[in-house]
Amino acid sequence: MDAMRRLKLQAKDSAEFRGHTLSKFLTVDVHSAIAECLNCQKMVAVDTNPPPNGIEAMGDVVALGGVA
């Protein structure tokens, strides 16, 4: 499995655990993609080539709970 696919699956799993329903990922460039929660419009971004000390999956979707 390639890095981008792995990161998207991890972000989706994390989002679902927090009660979010993700849209399909939109490819930004060869190293990154974004998606949003269909219920609360919070975002997630994944980056296969983050800067030093950067993170691969970031955004409110993977950090905060969804709409109840």
PQR file of N, CA, C, O and H, with PARSE charges and radii, in Angstrom:
ATOM      1  N   MET A   1       0.849  -1.173   0.000 -0.4000 1.5000
ATOM      2  CA  MET A   1       0.000   0.000   0.000 -0.0000 2.0000
ATOM      3  C   MET A   1       0.900   1.244   0.000  0.5500 1.7000
ATOM      4  O   MET A   1       1.867   1.320   0.758 -0.5500 1.4000
ATOM      5  N   ASP A   2       0.573   2.202  -0.847 -0.4000 1.5000
ATOM      6  CA  ASP A   2       1.410   3.397  -0.907 -0.0000 2.0000
ATOM      7  C   ASP A   2       1.088   4.338   0.259  0.5500 1.7000
ATOM      8  O   ASP A   2       0.063   4.194   0.927 -0.5500 1.4000
ATOM      9  H   ASP A   2      -0.213   2.140  -1.463  0.4000 1.0000
ATOM     10  N   ALA A   3       1.980   5.300   0.487 -0.4000 1.5000
ATOM     11  CA  ALA A   3       1.875   6.184   1.645 -0.0000 2.0000
ATOM     12  C   ALA A   3       0.597   7.020   1.623  0.5500 1.7000
ATOM     13  O   ALA A   3      -0.043   7.179   2.663 -0.5500 1.4000
ATOM     14  H   ALA A   3       2.812   5.417  -0.055  0.4000 1.0000
ATOM     15  N   MET A   4       0.213   7.554   0.469 -0.4000 1.5000
ATOM     16  CA  MET A   4      -0.982   8.390   0.401 -0.0000 2.0000
ATOM     17  C   MET A   4      -2.227   7.591   0.763  0.5500 1.7000
ATOM     18  O   MET A   4      -3.071   8.063   1.525 -0.5500 1.4000
ATOM     19  H   MET A   4       0.734   7.425  -0.375  0.4000 1.0000
ATOM     20  N   ARG A   5      -2.342   6.405   0.232 -0.4000 1.5000
ATOM     21  CA  ARG A   5      -3.510   5.571   0.531 -0.0000 2.0000
ATOM     22  C   ARG A   5      -3.558   5.218   2.017  0.5500 1.7000
ATOM     23  O   ARG A   5      -4.625   5.241   2.630 -0.5500 1.4000
ATOM     24  H   ARG A   5      -1.656   6.021  -0.387  0.4000 1.0000
ATOM     25  N   ARG A   6      -2.405   4.893   2.592 -0.4000 1.5000
ATOM     26  CA  ARG A   6      -2.322   4.562   4.016 -0.0000 2.0000
ATOM     27  C   ARG A   6      -2.761   5.752   4.870  0.5500 1.7000
ATOM     28  O   ARG A   6      -3.525   5.583   5.820 -0.5500 1.4000
ATOM     29  H   ARG A   6      -1.538   4.874   2.094  0.4000 1.0000
ATOM     30  N   LEU A   7      -2.284   6.951   4.538 -0.4000 1.5000
ATOM     31  CA  LEU A   7      -2.655   8.138   5.306 -0.0000 2.0000
ATOM     32  C   LEU A   7      -4.147   8.448   5.189  0.5500 1.7000
ATOM     33  O   LEU A   7      -4.778   8.824   6.177 -0.5500 1.4000
ATOM     34  H   LEU A   7      -1.663   7.089   3.766  0.4000 1.0000
ATOM     35  N   LYS A   8      -4.712   8.295   3.999 -0.4000 1.5000
ATOM     36  CA  LYS A   8      -6.140   8.540   3.813 -0.0000 2.0000
ATOM     37  C   LYS A   8      -6.962   7.566   4.651  0.5500 1.7000
ATOM     38  O   LYS A   8      -7.941   7.964   5.282 -0.5500 1.4000
ATOM     39  H   LYS A   8      -4.200   7.990   3.196  0.4000 1.0000
ATOM     40  N   LEU A   9      -6.576   6.303   4.661 -0.4000 1.5000
ATOM     41  CA  LEU A   9      -7.304   5.306   5.461 -0.0000 2.0000
ATOM     42  C   LEU A   9      -7.185   5.596   6.950  0.5500 1.7000
ATOM     43  O   LEU A   9      -8.162   5.455   7.686 -0.5500 1.4000
ATOM     44  H   LEU A   9      -5.781   5.979   4.149  0.4000 1.0000
ATOM     45  N   GLN A  10      -5.991   6.002   7.408 -0.4000 1.5000
ATOM     46  CA  GLN A  10      -5.805   6.337   8.819 -0.0000 2.0000
ATOM     47  C   GLN A  10      -6.645   7.555   9.199  0.5500 1.7000
ATOM     48  O   GLN A  10      -7.262   7.574  10.264 -0.5500 1.4000
ATOM     49  H   GLN A  10      -5.198   6.116   6.811  0.4000 1.0000
ATOM     50  N   ALA A  11      -6.670   8.570   8.334 -0.4000 1.5000
ATOM     51  CA  ALA A  11      -7.469   9.769   8.604 -0.0000 2.0000
ATOM     52  C   ALA A  11      -8.951   9.420   8.639  0.5500 1.7000
ATOM     53  O   ALA A  11      -9.684   9.916   9.494 -0.5500 1.4000
ATOM     54  H   ALA A  11      -6.169   8.555   7.469  0.4000 1.0000
ATOM     55  N   LYS A  12      -9.400   8.570   7.717 -0.4000 1.5000
ATOM     56  CA  LYS A  12     -10.806   8.163   7.681 -0.0000 2.0000
ATOM     57  C   LYS A  12     -11.168   7.397   8.949  0.5500 1.7000
ATOM     58  O   LYS A  12     -12.225   7.640   9.531 -0.5500 1.4000
ATOM     59  H   LYS A  12      -8.805   8.167   7.022  0.4000 1.0000
ATOM     60  N   ASP A  13     -10.317   6.483   9.384 -0.4000 1.5000
ATOM     61  CA  ASP A  13     -10.574   5.727  10.606 -0.0000 2.0000
ATOM     62  C   ASP A  13     -10.643   6.649  11.822  0.5500 1.7000
ATOM     63  O   ASP A  13     -11.525   6.503  12.667 -0.5500 1.4000
ATOM     64  H   ASP A  13      -9.458   6.285   8.911  0.4000 1.0000
ATOM     65  N   SER A  14      -9.712   7.593  11.905 -0.4000 1.5000
ATOM     66  CA  SER A  14      -9.695   8.539  13.012 -0.0000 2.0000
ATOM     67  C   SER A  14     -10.941   9.415  13.003  0.5500 1.7000
ATOM     68  O   SER A  14     -11.523   9.681  14.054 -0.5500 1.4000
ATOM     69  H   SER A  14      -8.995   7.711  11.218  0.4000 1.0000
ATOM     70  N   ALA A  15     -11.348   9.860  11.826 -0.4000 1.5000
ATOM     71  CA  ALA A  15     -12.540  10.693  11.692 -0.0000 2.0000
ATOM     72  C   ALA A  15     -13.794   9.930  12.123  0.5500 1.7000
ATOM     73  O   ALA A  15     -14.621  10.464  12.862 -0.5500 1.4000
ATOM     74  H   ALA A  15     -10.875   9.643  10.972  0.4000 1.0000
ATOM     75  N   GLU A  16     -13.935   8.706  11.673 -0.4000 1.5000
ATOM     76  CA  GLU A  16     -15.103   7.903  12.032 -0.0000 2.0000
ATOM     77  C   GLU A  16     -15.135   7.624  13.529  0.5500 1.7000
ATOM     78  O   GLU A  16     -16.206   7.618  14.136 -0.5500 1.4000
ATOM     79  H   GLU A  16     -13.263   8.272  11.072  0.4000 1.0000
ATOM     80  N   PHE A  17     -13.967   7.394  14.130 -0.4000 1.5000
ATOM     81  CA  PHE A  17     -13.882   7.173  15.571 -0.0000 2.0000
ATOM     82  C   PHE A  17     -14.394   8.396  16.329  0.5500 1.7000
ATOM     83  O   PHE A  17     -14.979   8.259  17.403 -0.5500 1.4000
ATOM     84  H   PHE A  17     -13.097   7.399  13.637  0.4000 1.0000
ATOM     85  N   ARG A  18     -14.180   9.578  15.781 -0.4000 1.5000
ATOM     86  CA  ARG A  18     -14.603  10.824  16.423 -0.0000 2.0000
ATOM     87  C   ARG A  18     -16.001  11.271  15.990  0.5500 1.7000
ATOM     88  O   ARG A  18     -16.452  12.347  16.382 -0.5500 1.4000
ATOM     89  H   ARG A  18     -13.705   9.689  14.908  0.4000 1.0000
ATOM     90  N   GLY A  19     -16.688  10.459  15.187 -0.4000 1.5000
ATOM     91  CA  GLY A  19     -18.070  10.742  14.814 -0.0000 2.0000
ATOM     92  C   GLY A  19     -18.253  11.556  13.546  0.5500 1.7000
ATOM     93  O   GLY A  19     -19.334  12.096  13.312 -0.5500 1.4000
ATOM     94  H   GLY A  19     -16.322   9.585  14.868  0.4000 1.0000
ATOM     95  N   HIS A  20     -17.213  11.655  12.720 -0.4000 1.5000
ATOM     96  CA  HIS A  20     -17.297  12.416  11.469 -0.0000 2.0000
ATOM     97  C   HIS A  20     -17.597  11.499  10.293  0.5500 1.7000
ATOM     98  O   HIS A  20     -17.310  10.302  10.339 -0.5500 1.4000
ATOM     99  H   HIS A  20     -16.334  11.216  12.911  0.4000 1.0000
ATOM    100  N   THR A  21     -18.171  12.061   9.250 -0.4000 1.5000
ATOM    101  CA  THR A  21     -18.404  11.368   7.987 -0.0000 2.0000
ATOM    102  C   THR A  21     -17.660  12.141   6.911  0.5500 1.7000
ATOM    103  O   THR A  21     -18.067  13.245   6.550 -0.5500 1.4000
ATOM    104  H   THR A  21     -18.404  13.032   9.212  0.4000 1.0000
ATOM    105  N   LEU A  22     -16.580  11.579   6.396 -0.4000 1.5000
ATOM    106  CA  LEU A  22     -15.737  12.300   5.445 -0.0000 2.0000
ATOM    107  C   LEU A  22     -16.256  12.255   4.016  0.5500 1.7000
ATOM    108  O   LEU A  22     -16.848  11.270   3.575 -0.5500 1.4000
ATOM    109  H   LEU A  22     -16.250  10.682   6.689  0.4000 1.0000
ATOM    110  N   SER A  23     -16.013  13.354   3.307 -0.4000 1.5000
ATOM    111  CA  SER A  23     -16.222  13.379   1.863 -0.0000 2.0000
ATOM    112  C   SER A  23     -15.070  12.606   1.223  0.5500 1.7000
ATOM    113  O   SER A  23     -14.171  12.132   1.916 -0.5500 1.4000
ATOM    114  H   SER A  23     -15.531  14.154   3.666  0.4000 1.0000
ATOM    115  N   LYS A  24     -15.104  12.484  -0.090 -0.4000 1.5000
ATOM    116  CA  LYS A  24     -13.959  11.906  -0.787 -0.0000 2.0000
ATOM    117  C   LYS A  24     -12.788  12.877  -0.695  0.5500 1.7000
ATOM    118  O   LYS A  24     -12.982  14.092  -0.638 -0.5500 1.4000
ATOM    119  H   LYS A  24     -15.835  12.870  -0.653  0.4000 1.0000
ATOM    120  N   PHE A  25     -11.587  12.341  -0.680 -0.4000 1.5000
ATOM    121  CA  PHE A  25     -10.394  13.177  -0.628 -0.0000 2.0000
ATOM    122  C   PHE A  25     -10.181  13.857  -1.978  0.5500 1.7000
ATOM    123  O   PHE A  25     -10.344  13.239  -3.030 -0.5500 1.4000
ATOM    124  H   PHE A  25     -11.429  11.355  -0.726  0.4000 1.0000
ATOM    125  N   LEU A  26      -9.821  15.119  -1.932 -0.4000 1.5000
ATOM    126  CA  LEU A  26      -9.475  15.901  -3.106 -0.0000 2.0000
ATOM    127  C   LEU A  26      -7.956  16.018  -3.142  0.5500 1.7000
ATOM    128  O   LEU A  26      -7.349  16.507  -2.190 -0.5500 1.4000
ATOM    129  H   LEU A  26      -9.690  15.621  -1.078  0.4000 1.0000
ATOM    130  N   THR A  27      -7.341  15.573  -4.230 -0.4000 1.5000
ATOM    131  CA  THR A  27      -5.888  15.637  -4.350 -0.0000 2.0000
ATOM    132  C   THR A  27      -5.461  17.072  -4.610  0.5500 1.7000
ATOM    133  O   THR A  27      -5.907  17.703  -5.568 -0.5500 1.4000
ATOM    134  H   THR A  27      -7.835  15.175  -5.004  0.4000 1.0000
ATOM    135  N   VAL A  28      -4.591  17.580  -3.744 -0.4000 1.5000
ATOM    136  CA  VAL A  28      -4.077  18.943  -3.883 -0.0000 2.0000
ATOM    137  C   VAL A  28      -2.839  18.936  -4.770  0.5500 1.7000
ATOM    138  O   VAL A  28      -2.726  19.738  -5.698 -0.5500 1.4000
ATOM    139  H   VAL A  28      -4.229  17.068  -2.965  0.4000 1.0000
ATOM    140  N   ASP A  29      -1.931  18.047  -4.488 -0.4000 1.5000
ATOM    141  CA  ASP A  29      -0.749  17.826  -5.322 -0.0000 2.0000
ATOM    142  C   ASP A  29      -0.287  16.391  -5.112  0.5500 1.7000
ATOM    143  O   ASP A  29      -0.985  15.596  -4.483 -0.5500 1.4000
ATOM    144  H   ASP A  29      -2.022  17.396  -3.734  0.4000 1.0000
ATOM    145  N   VAL A  30       0.870  16.065  -5.630 -0.4000 1.5000
ATOM    146  CA  VAL A  30       1.335  14.680  -5.563 -0.0000 2.0000
ATOM    147  C   VAL A  30       1.565  14.207  -4.120  0.5500 1.7000
ATOM    148  O   VAL A  30       1.573  13.003  -3.861 -0.5500 1.4000
ATOM    149  H   VAL A  30       1.437  16.711  -6.141  0.4000 1.0000
ATOM    150  N   HIS A  31       1.751  15.140  -3.185 -0.4000 1.5000
ATOM    151  CA  HIS A  31       2.044  14.769  -1.802 -0.0000 2.0000
ATOM    152  C   HIS A  31       0.907  15.017  -0.824  0.5500 1.7000
ATOM    153  O   HIS A  31       1.008  14.591   0.326 -0.5500 1.4000
ATOM    154  H   HIS A  31       1.744  16.118  -3.396  0.4000 1.0000
ATOM    155  N   SER A  32      -0.171  15.686  -1.222 -0.4000 1.5000
ATOM    156  CA  SER A  32      -1.196  16.033  -0.239 -0.0000 2.0000
ATOM    157  C   SER A  32      -2.612  15.949  -0.801  0.5500 1.7000
ATOM    158  O   SER A  32      -2.847  16.040  -2.006 -0.5500 1.4000
ATOM    159  H   SER A  32      -0.253  16.033  -2.157  0.4000 1.0000
ATOM    160  N   ALA A  33      -3.544  15.770   0.140 -0.4000 1.5000
ATOM    161  CA  ALA A  33      -4.965  15.678  -0.194 -0.0000 2.0000
ATOM    162  C   ALA A  33      -5.765  16.204   0.996  0.5500 1.7000
ATOM    163  O   ALA A  33      -5.287  16.198   2.130 -0.5500 1.4000
ATOM    164  H   ALA A  33      -3.353  15.696   1.119  0.4000 1.0000
ATOM    165  N   ILE A  34      -6.999  16.663   0.719 -0.4000 1.5000
ATOM    166  CA  ILE A  34      -7.870  17.174   1.769 -0.0000 2.0000
ATOM    167  C   ILE A  34      -9.261  16.557   1.652  0.5500 1.7000
ATOM    168  O   ILE A  34      -9.669  16.097   0.585 -0.5500 1.4000
ATOM    169  H   ILE A  34      -7.387  16.668  -0.202  0.4000 1.0000
ATOM    170  N   ALA A  35      -9.975  16.559   2.774 -0.4000 1.5000
ATOM    171  CA  ALA A  35     -11.367  16.117   2.807 -0.0000 2.0000
ATOM    172  C   ALA A  35     -12.060  16.895   3.909  0.5500 1.7000
ATOM    173  O   ALA A  35     -11.406  17.478   4.774 -0.5500 1.4000
ATOM    174  H   ALA A  35      -9.643  16.933   3.641  0.4000 1.0000
ATOM    175  N   GLU A  36     -13.395  16.903   3.876 -0.4000 1.5000
ATOM    176  CA  GLU A  36     -14.136  17.578   4.930 -0.0000 2.0000
ATOM    177  C   GLU A  36     -15.253  16.671   5.436  0.5500 1.7000
ATOM    178  O   GLU A  36     -15.700  15.754   4.746 -0.5500 1.4000
ATOM    179  H   GLU A  36     -13.926  16.430   3.173  0.4000 1.0000
ATOM    180  N   CYS A  37     -15.685  16.952   6.648 -0.4000 1.5000
ATOM    181  CA  CYS A  37     -16.807  16.227   7.229 -0.0000 2.0000
ATOM    182  C   CYS A  37     -18.086  16.707   6.558  0.5500 1.7000
ATOM    183  O   CYS A  37     -18.302  17.911   6.422 -0.5500 1.4000
ATOM    184  H   CYS A  37     -15.322  17.696   7.209  0.4000 1.0000
ATOM    185  N   LEU A  38     -18.916  15.792   6.146 -0.4000 1.5000
ATOM    186  CA  LEU A  38     -20.165  16.134   5.481 -0.0000 2.0000
ATOM    187  C   LEU A  38     -21.194  16.733   6.441  0.5500 1.7000
ATOM    188  O   LEU A  38     -22.154  17.366   6.002 -0.5500 1.4000
ATOM    189  H   LEU A  38     -18.740  14.814   6.256  0.4000 1.0000
ATOM    190  N   ASN A  39     -20.999  16.539   7.745 -0.4000 1.5000
ATOM    191  CA  ASN A  39     -21.964  17.026   8.736 -0.0000 2.0000
ATOM    192  C   ASN A  39     -21.581  18.381   9.324  0.5500 1.7000
ATOM    193  O   ASN A  39     -22.449  19.229   9.529 -0.5500 1.4000
ATOM    194  H   ASN A  39     -20.219  16.025   8.101  0.4000 1.0000
ATOM    195  N   CYS A  40     -20.293  18.598   9.599 -0.4000 1.5000
ATOM    196  CA  CYS A  40     -19.897  19.821  10.309 -0.0000 2.0000
ATOM    197  C   CYS A  40     -18.869  20.660   9.544  0.5500 1.7000
ATOM    198  O   CYS A  40     -18.459  21.713  10.034 -0.5500 1.4000
ATOM    199  H   CYS A  40     -19.588  17.909   9.432  0.4000 1.0000
ATOM    200  N   GLN A  41     -18.451  20.227   8.378 -0.4000 1.5000
ATOM    201  CA  GLN A  41     -17.527  20.947   7.499 -0.0000 2.0000
ATOM    202  C   GLN A  41     -16.129  21.149   8.088  0.5500 1.7000
ATOM    203  O   GLN A  41     -15.385  22.002   7.607 -0.5500 1.4000
ATOM    204  H   GLN A  41     -18.784  19.372   7.980  0.4000 1.0000
ATOM    205  N   LYS A  42     -15.759  20.389   9.110 -0.4000 1.5000
ATOM    206  CA  LYS A  42     -14.383  20.426   9.603 -0.0000 2.0000
ATOM    207  C   LYS A  42     -13.505  19.708   8.589  0.5500 1.7000
ATOM    208  O   LYS A  42     -13.963  18.812   7.879 -0.5500 1.4000
ATOM    209  H   LYS A  42     -16.364  19.695   9.501  0.4000 1.0000
ATOM    210  N   MET A  43     -12.238  20.110   8.527 -0.4000 1.5000
ATOM    211  CA  MET A  43     -11.335  19.628   7.486 -0.0000 2.0000
ATOM    212  C   MET A  43     -10.250  18.701   8.030  0.5500 1.7000
ATOM    213  O   MET A  43      -9.932  18.707   9.219 -0.5500 1.4000
ATOM    214  H   MET A  43     -11.866  20.837   9.104  0.4000 1.0000
ATOM    215  N   VAL A  44      -9.698  17.909   7.119 -0.4000 1.5000
ATOM    216  CA  VAL A  44      -8.516  17.106   7.386 -0.0000 2.0000
ATOM    217  C   VAL A  44      -7.625  17.193   6.153  0.5500 1.7000
ATOM    218  O   VAL A  44      -8.110  17.217   5.021 -0.5500 1.4000
ATOM    219  H   VAL A  44      -9.957  17.904   6.153  0.4000 1.0000
ATOM    220  N   ALA A  45      -6.332  17.239   6.386 -0.4000 1.5000
ATOM    221  CA  ALA A  45      -5.355  17.230   5.299 -0.0000 2.0000
ATOM    222  C   ALA A  45      -4.324  16.160   5.595  0.5500 1.7000
ATOM    223  O   ALA A  45      -3.925  15.974   6.744 -0.5500 1.4000
ATOM    224  H   ALA A  45      -5.939  17.219   7.305  0.4000 1.0000
ATOM    225  N   VAL A  46      -3.894  15.462   4.567 -0.4000 1.5000
ATOM    226  CA  VAL A  46      -2.817  14.477   4.710 -0.0000 2.0000
ATOM    227  C   VAL A  46      -1.674  14.887   3.791  0.5500 1.7000
ATOM    228  O   VAL A  46      -1.887  15.402   2.693 -0.5500 1.4000
ATOM    229  H   VAL A  46      -4.218  15.613   3.633  0.4000 1.0000
ATOM    230  N   ASP A  47      -0.459  14.646   4.267 -0.4000 1.5000
ATOM    231  CA  ASP A  47       0.741  15.065   3.542 -0.0000 2.0000
ATOM    232  C   ASP A  47       1.787  13.961   3.652  0.5500 1.7000
ATOM    233  O   ASP A  47       2.236  13.628   4.749 -0.5500 1.4000
ATOM    234  H   ASP A  47      -0.286  14.227   5.159  0.4000 1.0000
ATOM    235  N   THR A  48       2.168  13.401   2.521 -0.4000 1.5000
ATOM    236  CA  THR A  48       3.160  12.322   2.531 -0.0000 2.0000
ATOM    237  C   THR A  48       4.588  12.848   2.617  0.5500 1.7000
ATOM    238  O   THR A  48       5.530  12.071   2.771 -0.5500 1.4000
ATOM    239  H   THR A  48       1.803  13.671   1.629  0.4000 1.0000
ATOM    240  N   ASN A  49       4.748  14.165   2.517 -0.4000 1.5000
ATOM    241  CA  ASN A  49       6.078  14.765   2.570 -0.0000 2.0000
ATOM    242  C   ASN A  49       6.040  16.015   3.453  0.5500 1.7000
ATOM    243  O   ASN A  49       6.267  17.124   2.969 -0.5500 1.4000
ATOM    244  H   ASN A  49       3.983  14.796   2.392  0.4000 1.0000
ATOM    245  N   PRO A  50       5.749  15.836   4.755 -0.5600 1.5000
ATOM    246  CA  PRO A  50       5.647  17.005   5.630  0.2800 2.0000
ATOM    247  C   PRO A  50       7.033  17.618   5.894  0.5500 1.7000
ATOM    248  O   PRO A  50       8.055  16.949   5.742 -0.5500 1.4000
ATOM    249  N   PRO A  51       7.049  18.890   6.289 -0.5600 1.5000
ATOM    250  CA  PRO A  51       8.326  19.516   6.633  0.2800 2.0000
ATOM    251  C   PRO A  51       8.903  18.878   7.893  0.5500 1.7000
ATOM    252  O   PRO A  51       8.197  18.143   8.583 -0.5500 1.4000
ATOM    253  N   PRO A  52      10.163  19.142   8.205 -0.5600 1.5000
ATOM    254  CA  PRO A  52      10.744  18.610   9.447  0.2800 2.0000
ATOM    255  C   PRO A  52       9.860  18.982  10.642  0.5500 1.7000
ATOM    256  O   PRO A  52       9.395  20.117  10.749 -0.5500 1.4000
ATOM    257  N   ASN A  53       9.641  18.048  11.509 -0.4000 1.5000
ATOM    258  CA  ASN A  53       8.766  18.190  12.675 -0.0000 2.0000
ATOM    259  C   ASN A  53       7.308  18.431  12.299  0.5500 1.7000
ATOM    260  O   ASN A  53       6.509  18.798  13.160 -0.5500 1.4000
ATOM    261  H   ASN A  53      10.018  17.126  11.422  0.4000 1.0000
ATOM    262  N   GLY A  54       6.943  18.236  11.036 -0.4000 1.5000
ATOM    263  CA  GLY A  54       5.555  18.364  10.598 -0.0000 2.0000
ATOM    264  C   GLY A  54       4.805  17.071  10.875  0.5500 1.7000
ATOM    265  O   GLY A  54       5.393  16.077  11.303 -0.5500 1.4000
ATOM    266  H   GLY A  54       7.592  17.938  10.336  0.4000 1.0000
ATOM    267  N   ILE A  55       3.504  17.096  10.628 -0.4000 1.5000
ATOM    268  CA  ILE A  55       2.691  15.900  10.833 -0.0000 2.0000
ATOM    269  C   ILE A  55       2.058  15.480   9.515  0.5500 1.7000
ATOM    270  O   ILE A  55       1.852  16.299   8.620 -0.5500 1.4000
ATOM    271  H   ILE A  55       3.027  17.903  10.281  0.4000 1.0000
ATOM    272  N   GLU A  56       1.758  14.211   9.413 -0.4000 1.5000
ATOM    273  CA  GLU A  56       1.228  13.668   8.164 -0.0000 2.0000
ATOM    274  C   GLU A  56      -0.275  13.850   8.019  0.5500 1.7000
ATOM    275  O   GLU A  56      -0.767  14.004   6.901 -0.5500 1.4000
ATOM    276  H   GLU A  56       1.925  13.545  10.140  0.4000 1.0000
ATOM    277  N   ALA A  57      -1.012  13.837   9.115 -0.4000 1.5000
ATOM    278  CA  ALA A  57      -2.471  14.030   9.073 -0.0000 2.0000
ATOM    279  C   ALA A  57      -2.818  15.126  10.070  0.5500 1.7000
ATOM    280  O   ALA A  57      -2.490  15.028  11.252 -0.5500 1.4000
ATOM    281  H   ALA A  57      -0.612  13.711  10.023  0.4000 1.0000
ATOM    282  N   MET A  58      -3.486  16.173   9.584 -0.4000 1.5000
ATOM    283  CA  MET A  58      -3.783  17.311  10.450 -0.0000 2.0000
ATOM    284  C   MET A  58      -5.177  17.846  10.174  0.5500 1.7000
ATOM    285  O   MET A  58      -5.721  17.672   9.084 -0.5500 1.4000
ATOM    286  H   MET A  58      -3.753  16.252   8.623  0.4000 1.0000
ATOM    287  N   GLY A  59      -5.739  18.492  11.168 -0.4000 1.5000
ATOM    288  CA  GLY A  59      -7.040  19.122  11.004 -0.0000 2.0000
ATOM    289  C   GLY A  59      -7.986  18.784  12.139  0.5500 1.7000
ATOM    290  O   GLY A  59      -7.743  17.870  12.927 -0.5500 1.4000
ATOM    291  H   GLY A  59      -5.297  18.633  12.054  0.4000 1.0000
ATOM    292  N   ASP A  60      -9.070  19.540  12.204 -0.4000 1.5000
ATOM    293  CA  ASP A  60     -10.046  19.351  13.273 -0.0000 2.0000
ATOM    294  C   ASP A  60     -10.715  17.985  13.232  0.5500 1.7000
ATOM    295  O   ASP A  60     -11.106  17.459  14.274 -0.5500 1.4000
ATOM    296  H   ASP A  60      -9.267  20.282  11.563  0.4000 1.0000
ATOM    297  N   VAL A  61     -10.853  17.405  12.048 -0.4000 1.5000
ATOM    298  CA  VAL A  61     -11.517  16.106  11.922 -0.0000 2.0000
ATOM    299  C   VAL A  61     -10.775  15.007  12.682  0.5500 1.7000
ATOM    300  O   VAL A  61     -11.407  14.122  13.259 -0.5500 1.4000
ATOM    301  H   VAL A  61     -10.535  17.833  11.201  0.4000 1.0000
ATOM    302  N   VAL A  62      -9.455  15.053  12.687 -0.4000 1.5000
ATOM    303  CA  VAL A  62      -8.686  14.013  13.369 -0.0000 2.0000
ATOM    304  C   VAL A  62      -8.344  14.418  14.804  0.5500 1.7000
ATOM    305  O   VAL A  62      -7.676  13.665  15.513 -0.5500 1.4000
ATOM    306  H   VAL A  62      -8.942  15.772  12.217  0.4000 1.0000
ATOM    307  N   ALA A  63      -8.798  15.610  15.244 -0.4000 1.5000
ATOM    308  CA  ALA A  63      -8.489  16.078  16.583 -0.0000 2.0000
ATOM    309  C   ALA A  63      -9.715  16.279  17.465  0.5500 1.7000
ATOM    310  O   ALA A  63      -9.624  16.148  18.686 -0.5500 1.4000
ATOM    311  H   ALA A  63      -9.341  16.221  14.668  0.4000 1.0000
ATOM    312  N   LEU A  64     -10.865  16.597  16.862 -0.4000 1.5000
ATOM    313  CA  LEU A  64     -12.052  16.957  17.630 -0.0000 2.0000
ATOM    314  C   LEU A  64     -13.234  16.053  17.292  0.5500 1.7000
ATOM    315  O   LEU A  64     -13.279  15.445  16.223 -0.5500 1.4000
ATOM    316  H   LEU A  64     -10.939  16.703  15.870  0.4000 1.0000
ATOM    317  N   GLY A  65     -14.174  15.974  18.203 -0.4000 1.5000
ATOM    318  CA  GLY A  65     -15.377  15.184  17.986 -0.0000 2.0000
ATOM    319  C   GLY A  65     -16.309  15.833  16.983  0.5500 1.7000
ATOM    320  O   GLY A  65     -16.241  17.038  16.740 -0.5500 1.4000
ATOM    321  H   GLY A  65     -14.137  16.467  19.072  0.4000 1.0000
ATOM    322  N   GLY A  66     -17.169  15.032  16.412 -0.4000 1.5000
ATOM    323  CA  GLY A  66     -18.126  15.509  15.425 -0.0000 2.0000
ATOM    324  C   GLY A  66     -19.398  16.028  16.068  0.5500 1.7000
ATOM    325  O   GLY A  66     -19.531  16.052  17.291 -0.5500 1.4000
ATOM    326  H   GLY A  66     -17.224  14.054  16.610  0.4000 1.0000
ATOM    327  N   VAL A  67     -20.331  16.443  15.223 -0.4000 1.5000
ATOM    328  CA  VAL A  67     -21.618  16.953  15.666 -0.0000 2.0000
ATOM    329  C   VAL A  67     -22.453  15.791  16.188  0.5500 1.7000
ATOM    330  O   VAL A  67     -22.548  14.744  15.548 -0.5500 1.4000
ATOM    331  H   VAL A  67     -20.224  16.423  14.229  0.4000 1.0000
ATOM    332  N   ALA A  68     -23.047  15.986  17.341 -0.4000 1.5000
ATOM    333  CA  ALA A  68     -23.846  14.911  17.954 -0.0000 2.0000
ATOM    334  C   ALA A  68     -25.202  14.776  17.301  0.5500 1.7000
ATOM    335  O   ALA A  68     -25.996  13.922  17.695 -0.5500 1.4000
ATOM    336  H   ALA A  68     -22.970  16.837  17.861  0.4000 1.0000
TER
END
